[in-house]
Structures are given as structure tokens and as C-alpha cells.
Amino acid sequence: MFDDSDDVGEFDIFEDTERVELYVHLIWSTAGQQPWLDEEWDFELGIFMNDVMVNNDGALLCSAGGNDHLHLLVALPPTLSLDEAVKVLKMSSARWVGKHIPGRETFAWQEEYFAESISPWSVEEVRAFIHNQREYHQEHTFQEEIRAFLEENALHSDDEDDLWA
């Protein structure tokens, strides 16, 4: 039992310590949901995106997806907002794909994205979910995945057409 009435002197449990753990599961699609992503180079893309996060004091813990969308698990630093992280990841990775992947010079991501915070205790579960994406999408479309996700989490979209823009 905590009782602050005892005179124990000054004590700051956070003294000389800074600990922030902010894990986020991100999902976004290619522009127009074009099937532009390829398993042959998604590992290289992941390495590049991790470098982007590390340069911003964060980390990309894993990434995978279908041929038209990407899931990422990132550790955000306290100095980088979610919106800034997504912008820098999308912008730099689209440029990387356009420059390094033949036939993808006009590569782009859709403007919208999905993000959910993940507790430190759920990181391995989300990592396993993301690693299973290629297998999952051999039988299910991205639209089916998103609809199921929205249902499971009691979420809804006012305009379902916006989900696929």
C-alpha cells in the first residue's frame, strides 16, 4: 500500500531515467491499390525503412504485406510524432522504390493510413501477425482483411469507399 504521509524524504522514481516505449502497428496501401509490392525486394525495402526510423531515433521492428499494402511495426521515439513518422516513411520509401526497382518509377503510396498503438506485451503477437502476411494474402484480399479487422475491433467507416481510395 502506498501512503505518502510517511516522511521518506524527496524521492523521484523517474530521476535520472527516461523510458518511453511507444509501439505502433501501421498499415497503408499502394496508390490505387496497385499490386506493386514484390516479395523479392520487400526485405531490402524493410532495411531501408529501418534506416529511416533509426535516423529519426526510432526503429522498424518488422514489415510485410501483400502485393498492394504494407504492415509495419515501429518503435516511435518521443521526439517524433506519428504523423511525421508516417510522412517520412512513405515519402522516403516511395522515392527508394522508384529509384531502385525497375518498372516502379512512378511508385506511390495512398495518402491515408491506419495506426494503432501496441502495448509492449503485444509486440511479439503483432510481429507474428505481420510476418504471416504473405501466406494470409494467398487466400484473403486486403479488403477482406480490413473489413474483418474493423468488425473485430468494433470500428466502422462512414464511407467504405474511402478505405480503398
CYANA upper distance limits for C-alpha pairs under 8 A (distance plus 0.5 A):
 14 PHE  CA     18 GLU  CA      7.46
 20 VAL  CA     77 PRO  CA      7.82
 20 VAL  CA     78 PRO  CA      7.23
 21 GLU  CA     75 ALA  CA      7.60
 21 GLU  CA     76 LEU  CA      8.09
 21 GLU  CA     77 PRO  CA      8.29
 21 GLU  CA    120 PRO  CA      7.71
 22 LEU  CA     75 ALA  CA      6.15
 22 LEU  CA     76 LEU  CA      5.94
 22 LEU  CA     77 PRO  CA      7.60
 22 LEU  CA     78 PRO  CA      8.38
 22 LEU  CA    117 SER  CA      7.71
 22 LEU  CA    118 ILE  CA      7.94
 22 LEU  CA    119 SER  CA      8.27
 22 LEU  CA    120 PRO  CA      8.48
 23 TYR  CA     73 LEU  CA      7.42
 23 TYR  CA     74 VAL  CA      6.16
 23 TYR  CA     75 ALA  CA      5.10
 23 TYR  CA     76 LEU  CA      6.75
 23 TYR  CA    117 SER  CA      6.28
 23 TYR  CA    118 ILE  CA      5.63
 23 TYR  CA    119 SER  CA      7.24
 23 TYR  CA    120 PRO  CA      7.55
 23 TYR  CA    123 VAL  CA      8.06
 24 VAL  CA     72 LEU  CA      8.48
 24 VAL  CA     73 LEU  CA      6.22
 24 VAL  CA     74 VAL  CA      5.87
 24 VAL  CA     75 ALA  CA      7.01
 24 VAL  CA     76 LEU  CA      7.82
 24 VAL  CA    115 ALA  CA      6.90
 24 VAL  CA    116 GLU  CA      6.04
 24 VAL  CA    117 SER  CA      4.95
 24 VAL  CA    118 ILE  CA      5.98
 25 HIS  CA     71 HIS  CA      7.51
 25 HIS  CA     72 LEU  CA      6.19
 25 HIS  CA     73 LEU  CA      5.13
 25 HIS  CA     74 VAL  CA      7.09
 25 HIS  CA    115 ALA  CA      6.07
 25 HIS  CA    116 GLU  CA      5.82
 25 HIS  CA    117 SER  CA      6.85
 25 HIS  CA    118 ILE  CA      7.22
 25 HIS  CA    126 VAL  CA      8.16
 26 LEU  CA     70 LEU  CA      8.48
 26 LEU  CA     71 HIS  CA      6.09
 26 LEU  CA     72 LEU  CA      5.54
 26 LEU  CA     73 LEU  CA      6.85
 26 LEU  CA     74 VAL  CA      8.21
 26 LEU  CA    113 TYR  CA      7.56
 26 LEU  CA    114 PHE  CA      6.11
 26 LEU  CA    115 ALA  CA      5.05
 26 LEU  CA    116 GLU  CA      7.28
 27 ILE  CA     69 HIS  CA      7.63
 27 ILE  CA     70 LEU  CA      6.10
 27 ILE  CA     71 HIS  CA      5.05
 27 ILE  CA     72 LEU  CA      6.96
 27 ILE  CA    113 TYR  CA      6.27
 27 ILE  CA    114 PHE  CA      5.58
 27 ILE  CA    115 ALA  CA      7.05
 28 TRP  CA     69 HIS  CA      6.10
 28 TRP  CA     70 LEU  CA      6.11
 28 TRP  CA     71 HIS  CA      7.44
 28 TRP  CA    109 TRP  CA      7.78
 28 TRP  CA    110 GLN  CA      7.33
 28 TRP  CA    112 GLU  CA      7.30
 28 TRP  CA    113 TYR  CA      5.20
 28 TRP  CA    114 PHE  CA      6.91
 29 SER  CA     33 GLN  CA      6.32
 29 SER  CA     68 ASP  CA      6.21
 29 SER  CA     69 HIS  CA      4.38
 29 SER  CA     70 LEU  CA      6.71
 29 SER  CA    109 TRP  CA      6.45
 29 SER  CA    110 GLN  CA      6.08
 29 SER  CA    113 TYR  CA      8.11
 30 THR  CA     34 GLN  CA      6.33
 30 THR  CA     35 PRO  CA      8.02
 30 THR  CA     36 TRP  CA      7.60
 30 THR  CA     37 LEU  CA      8.49
 30 THR  CA     68 ASP  CA      5.91
 30 THR  CA     69 HIS  CA      6.16
 30 THR  CA    107 PHE  CA      8.38
 30 THR  CA    108 ALA  CA      6.58
 30 THR  CA    109 TRP  CA      4.68
 30 THR  CA    110 GLN  CA      5.81
 31 ALA  CA    107 PHE  CA      8.31
 31 ALA  CA    108 ALA  CA      5.92
 31 ALA  CA    109 TRP  CA      5.08
 31 ALA  CA    110 GLN  CA      4.63
 31 ALA  CA    111 GLU  CA      8.14
 31 ALA  CA    165 ALA  CA      8.12
 32 GLY  CA    110 GLN  CA      7.29
 32 GLY  CA    164 TRP  CA      7.80
 32 GLY  CA    165 ALA  CA      6.55
 33 GLN  CA     68 ASP  CA      5.67
 33 GLN  CA     69 HIS  CA      7.70
 33 GLN  CA    110 GLN  CA      8.22
 33 GLN  CA    164 TRP  CA      7.66
 33 GLN  CA    165 ALA  CA      8.30
 34 GLN  CA     67 ASN  CA      8.36
 34 GLN  CA     68 ASP  CA      6.10
 35 PRO  CA     67 ASN  CA      5.25
 35 PRO  CA     68 ASP  CA      5.01
 36 TRP  CA     67 ASN  CA      6.41
 36 TRP  CA     68 ASP  CA      6.59
 36 TRP  CA    104 ARG  CA      7.94
 36 TRP  CA    107 PHE  CA      8.11
 37 LEU  CA     42 ASP  CA      7.72
 37 LEU  CA     66 GLY  CA      7.64
 37 LEU  CA     67 ASN  CA      4.91
 37 LEU  CA     68 ASP  CA      6.47
 37 LEU  CA     69 HIS  CA      7.91
 38 ASP  CA     42 ASP  CA      6.65
 38 ASP  CA     67 ASN  CA      6.46
 39 GLU  CA     43 PHE  CA      8.02
 39 GLU  CA     67 ASN  CA      8.33
 41 TRP  CA     45 LEU  CA      6.86
 42 ASP  CA     46 GLY  CA      6.59
 42 ASP  CA     64 ALA  CA      7.73
 43 PHE  CA     47 ILE  CA      6.82
 44 GLU  CA     48 PHE  CA      6.75
 45 LEU  CA     49 MET  CA      6.62
 45 LEU  CA     93 SER  CA      7.68
 45 LEU  CA     96 TRP  CA      8.37
 45 LEU  CA     97 VAL  CA      8.13
 46 GLY  CA     50 ASN  CA      6.55
 46 GLY  CA     60 LEU  CA      8.22
 46 GLY  CA     62 CYS  CA      7.83
 46 GLY  CA     63 SER  CA      6.64
 47 ILE  CA     51 ASP  CA      6.80
 48 PHE  CA     52 VAL  CA      6.92
 48 PHE  CA     93 SER  CA      7.92
 49 MET  CA     53 MET  CA      6.82
 49 MET  CA     60 LEU  CA      7.33
 49 MET  CA     89 LEU  CA      6.92
 49 MET  CA     93 SER  CA      7.06
 50 ASN  CA     54 VAL  CA      6.53
 50 ASN  CA     59 ALA  CA      6.22
 50 ASN  CA     60 LEU  CA      5.15
 50 ASN  CA     61 LEU  CA      8.21
 51 ASP  CA     55 ASN  CA      6.53
 51 ASP  CA     59 ALA  CA      8.34
 52 VAL  CA     56 ASN  CA      7.02
 52 VAL  CA     88 VAL  CA      8.21
 52 VAL  CA     89 LEU  CA      7.30
 52 VAL  CA     92 SER  CA      8.27
 53 MET  CA     57 ASP  CA      6.79
 53 MET  CA     58 GLY  CA      5.26
 53 MET  CA     59 ALA  CA      5.42
 53 MET  CA     60 LEU  CA      6.70
 53 MET  CA     85 ALA  CA      8.24
 53 MET  CA     89 LEU  CA      8.15
 54 VAL  CA     58 GLY  CA      5.41
 54 VAL  CA     59 ALA  CA      5.77
 54 VAL  CA     60 LEU  CA      8.35
 56 ASN  CA     77 PRO  CA      8.21
 56 ASN  CA     80 LEU  CA      7.84
 57 ASP  CA     76 LEU  CA      8.21
 57 ASP  CA     77 PRO  CA      6.33
 58 GLY  CA     74 VAL  CA      7.85
 58 GLY  CA     75 ALA  CA      5.95
 58 GLY  CA     76 LEU  CA      5.50
 58 GLY  CA     77 PRO  CA      5.60
 59 ALA  CA     74 VAL  CA      6.18
 59 ALA  CA     75 ALA  CA      5.60
 59 ALA  CA     76 LEU  CA      7.42
 60 LEU  CA     72 LEU  CA      7.62
 60 LEU  CA     73 LEU  CA      6.57
 60 LEU  CA     74 VAL  CA      4.98
 60 LEU  CA     75 ALA  CA      6.88
 61 LEU  CA     72 LEU  CA      8.07
 61 LEU  CA     73 LEU  CA      5.89
 61 LEU  CA     74 VAL  CA      6.00
 61 LEU  CA     75 ALA  CA      7.51
 61 LEU  CA    127 ARG  CA      8.24
 62 CYS  CA     72 LEU  CA      6.32
 62 CYS  CA     73 LEU  CA      5.90
 62 CYS  CA     74 VAL  CA      7.84
 62 CYS  CA    127 ARG  CA      7.02
 62 CYS  CA    130 ILE  CA      7.83
 62 CYS  CA    131 HIS  CA      8.15
 63 SER  CA     70 LEU  CA      7.45
 63 SER  CA     71 HIS  CA      6.00
 63 SER  CA     72 LEU  CA      4.84
 63 SER  CA     73 LEU  CA      6.92
 63 SER  CA    130 ILE  CA      7.01
 63 SER  CA    131 HIS  CA      7.81
 64 ALA  CA     70 LEU  CA      6.22
 64 ALA  CA     71 HIS  CA      5.95
 64 ALA  CA     72 LEU  CA      7.26
 64 ALA  CA    130 ILE  CA      6.30
 64 ALA  CA    131 HIS  CA      6.61
 64 ALA  CA    133 GLN  CA      6.66
 64 ALA  CA    134 ARG  CA      7.79
 65 GLY  CA     69 HIS  CA      6.08
 65 GLY  CA     70 LEU  CA      4.83
 65 GLY  CA     71 HIS  CA      6.01
 65 GLY  CA    130 ILE  CA      7.65
 65 GLY  CA    133 GLN  CA      5.58
 65 GLY  CA    134 ARG  CA      6.49
 66 GLY  CA     70 LEU  CA      7.15
 66 GLY  CA    133 GLN  CA      6.85
 66 GLY  CA    134 ARG  CA      6.09
 66 GLY  CA    137 HIS  CA      6.40
 66 GLY  CA    142 PHE  CA      7.93
 68 ASP  CA    142 PHE  CA      8.12
 69 HIS  CA    142 PHE  CA      7.86
 71 HIS  CA    130 ILE  CA      6.78
 72 LEU  CA    130 ILE  CA      7.84
 73 LEU  CA    126 VAL  CA      8.06
 73 LEU  CA    127 ARG  CA      7.49
 73 LEU  CA    130 ILE  CA      8.49
 76 LEU  CA     80 LEU  CA      7.13
 76 LEU  CA     81 SER  CA      8.31
 76 LEU  CA     82 LEU  CA      7.99
 76 LEU  CA     85 ALA  CA      8.26
 80 LEU  CA     84 GLU  CA      6.85
 80 LEU  CA     85 ALA  CA      6.87
 81 SER  CA     85 ALA  CA      6.68
 82 LEU  CA     86 VAL  CA      6.72
 83 ASP  CA     87 LYS  CA      6.63
 84 GLU  CA     88 VAL  CA      6.63
 85 ALA  CA     89 LEU  CA      6.53
 86 VAL  CA     90 LYS  CA      6.45
 87 LYS  CA     91 MET  CA      6.39
 88 VAL  CA     92 SER  CA      6.36
 89 LEU  CA     93 SER  CA      6.33
 90 LYS  CA     94 ALA  CA      6.40
 90 LYS  CA    109 TRP  CA      7.16
 91 MET  CA     95 ARG  CA      6.83
 92 SER  CA     96 TRP  CA      6.64
 93 SER  CA     97 VAL  CA      6.60
 94 ALA  CA     98 GLY  CA      6.64
 94 ALA  CA    107 PHE  CA      6.44
 94 ALA  CA    108 ALA  CA      5.99
 94 ALA  CA    109 TRP  CA      7.35
 95 ARG  CA     99 LYS  CA      6.60
 95 ARG  CA    107 PHE  CA      8.23
 96 TRP  CA    100 HIS  CA      6.41
 96 TRP  CA    101 ILE  CA      8.50
 97 VAL  CA    101 ILE  CA      5.83
 97 VAL  CA    104 ARG  CA      6.99
 97 VAL  CA    105 GLU  CA      7.81
 97 VAL  CA    107 PHE  CA      7.12
 98 GLY  CA    102 PRO  CA      8.17
 98 GLY  CA    104 ARG  CA      5.56
 98 GLY  CA    105 GLU  CA      4.44
 98 GLY  CA    106 THR  CA      6.52
 98 GLY  CA    107 PHE  CA      6.01
 99 LYS  CA    104 ARG  CA      8.35
 99 LYS  CA    105 GLU  CA      6.86
101 ILE  CA    105 GLU  CA      7.86
110 GLN  CA    165 ALA  CA      7.64
118 ILE  CA    122 SER  CA      6.69
118 ILE  CA    123 VAL  CA      7.08
119 SER  CA    123 VAL  CA      7.20
122 SER  CA    126 VAL  CA      6.73
123 VAL  CA    127 ARG  CA      6.51
124 GLU  CA    128 ALA  CA      6.64
125 GLU  CA    129 PHE  CA      6.79
126 VAL  CA    130 ILE  CA      6.66
127 ARG  CA    131 HIS  CA      6.64
128 ALA  CA    132 ASN  CA      6.79
129 PHE  CA    133 GLN  CA      7.31
132 ASN  CA    136 TYR  CA      6.61
133 GLN  CA    137 HIS  CA      6.55
134 ARG  CA    138 GLN  CA      7.07
135 GLU  CA    139 GLU  CA      8.10
136 TYR  CA    140 HIS  CA      6.70
137 HIS  CA    141 THR  CA      6.38
137 HIS  CA    142 PHE  CA      7.77
140 HIS  CA    144 GLU  CA      6.66
140 HIS  CA    145 GLU  CA      7.29
141 THR  CA    145 GLU  CA      6.82
142 PHE  CA    146 ILE  CA      6.71
143 GLN  CA    147 ARG  CA      6.61
143 GLN  CA    164 TRP  CA      8.33
144 GLU  CA    148 ALA  CA      6.60
145 GLU  CA    149 PHE  CA      6.59
146 ILE  CA    150 LEU  CA      6.56
147 ARG  CA    151 GLU  CA      6.69
148 ALA  CA    152 GLU  CA      6.53
149 PHE  CA    153 ASN  CA      6.69
150 LEU  CA    154 ALA  CA      6.46
150 LEU  CA    155 LEU  CA      5.24
150 LEU  CA    156 HIS  CA      6.55
151 GLU  CA    155 LEU  CA      6.68
151 GLU  CA    156 HIS  CA      8.01
157 SER  CA    163 LEU  CA      8.29
159 ASP  CA    163 LEU  CA      8.04
160 GLU  CA    164 TRP  CA      7.93
161 ASP  CA    165 ALA  CA      7.12
